[in-house]
Amino acid sequence: NFGKCRVKNESIGHGSHQLSRGEAQRVKLATILGRGDAEPSLLLLDEPDRGLHPSDVERLLAAIDAMVDAGHTVLAISHHRHLWAAADVRTEVHDGIAIHDVPFRPGDDVARRAPRPPVPPPACIALRGVTTHGLHGVDVDFPHGALIAVAGGSGSGKSSLVFDTLAAEAWHRFSESLPFSVRQQVRRQVRPDLEHADGLTPVISLRQG
């Protein structure tokens, strides 16, 4: 994975503050590529091709392609013609106005790649094997784009399922995407007890008290 992202050998073992911006982003890309169980995420990249030799941009594109094929969405700020040619969607910003679906005008050295079909989003949030606070291996699906009511008597485990499992797991996965220096300042939460979660998105959690 590091070979795909082309991190300089002399950077290995150095502190993250010693890496260039492009190198730091490529290290993060390699980390995500190495996690086969990583949930689909939205990755925002700021000129990931900065400092790369043109021949190495193809390796970077191969790494990004692998991430998109795994279900991730990659949004990159870039002025590099090869990345623009490889993009499935192109947007330009001029004087505060966004222009969508900008046509790519290929040159002699760069040919546009056919866009890939978009990956359909998951239909629901799926929680499996939830045992948080005494829940008994709960399996449940919450469909996206719907109003869902969770009912039950006092102490039945409603808050354990909704807040202490679903919201907590979504928060942990979001915090894992933050730089280490930021994670140190973030209030930690207890990791919920469950076997698997899929289809999670950012969560706004409003609970009593």
Secondary structure as the mmCIF struct_conf table of DSSP 4:
data_model
#
loop_
_struct_conf.conf_type_id
_struct_conf.id
_struct_conf.beg_label_comp_id
_struct_conf.beg_label_asym_id
_struct_conf.beg_label_seq_id
_struct_conf.end_label_comp_id
_struct_conf.end_label_asym_id
_struct_conf.end_label_seq_id
HELX_RH_AL_P HELX_RH_AL_P1 PHE A 2 CYS A 5
TURN_TY1_P TURN_TY1_P1 ARG A 6 ARG A 6
HELX_RH_3T_P HELX_RH_3T_P1 ASN A 9 SER A 11
TURN_TY1_P TURN_TY1_P2 ILE A 12 GLY A 13
BEND BEND1 HIS A 14 HIS A 14
HELX_RH_3T_P HELX_RH_3T_P2 SER A 16 GLN A 18
BEND BEND2 LEU A 19 LEU A 19
HELX_RH_AL_P HELX_RH_AL_P2 ARG A 21 LEU A 33
TURN_TY1_P TURN_TY1_P3 GLY A 34 GLY A 34
TURN_TY1_P TURN_TY1_P4 GLY A 36 ASP A 37
HELX_LH_PP_P HELX_LH_PP_P1 ALA A 38 PRO A 40
STRN STRN1 LEU A 42 ASP A 46
TURN_TY1_P TURN_TY1_P5 PRO A 48 GLY A 51
HELX_RH_AL_P HELX_RH_AL_P3 PRO A 54 ASP A 69
TURN_TY1_P TURN_TY1_P6 ALA A 70 GLY A 71
STRN STRN2 THR A 73 ILE A 77
HELX_RH_AL_P HELX_RH_AL_P4 ARG A 81 ALA A 86
BEND BEND3 ASP A 88 VAL A 89
STRN STRN3 GLU A 92 HIS A 94
TURN_TY1_P TURN_TY1_P7 ASP A 95 GLY A 96
STRN STRN4 ILE A 97 ILE A 99
BEND BEND4 ASP A 101 ASP A 101
HELX_LH_PP_P HELX_LH_PP_P2 VAL A 102 PHE A 104
BEND BEND5 ASP A 108 ASP A 109
HELX_LH_PP_P HELX_LH_PP_P3 ARG A 112 PRO A 122
BEND BEND6 ALA A 123 ALA A 123
STRN STRN5 CYS A 124 VAL A 130
HELX_RH_3T_P HELX_RH_3T_P3 THR A 132 GLY A 134
BEND BEND7 GLY A 137 GLY A 137
STRN STRN6 VAL A 138 PRO A 143
TURN_TY1_P TURN_TY1_P8 HIS A 144 GLY A 145
BEND BEND8 ALA A 146 ALA A 146
TURN_TY1_P TURN_TY1_P9 SER A 154 GLY A 155
BEND BEND9 SER A 156 GLY A 157
HELX_RH_AL_P HELX_RH_AL_P5 LYS A 158 LEU A 161
HELX_RH_PI_P HELX_RH_PI_P1 VAL A 162 ALA A 167
HELX_RH_AL_P HELX_RH_AL_P6 ALA A 168 GLU A 176
TURN_TY1_P TURN_TY1_P10 SER A 177 SER A 177
BEND BEND10 LEU A 178 LEU A 178
HELX_RH_AL_P HELX_RH_AL_P7 PHE A 180 ARG A 183
TURN_TY1_P TURN_TY1_P11 GLN A 184 GLN A 185
BEND BEND11 VAL A 186 VAL A 186
HELX_LH_PP_P HELX_LH_PP_P4 ARG A 187 ARG A 188
HELX_LH_PP_P HELX_LH_PP_P5 VAL A 190 PRO A 192
BEND BEND12 GLU A 195 GLU A 195
STRN STRN7 HIS A 196 ASP A 198
BEND BEND13 GLY A 199 GLY A 199
#
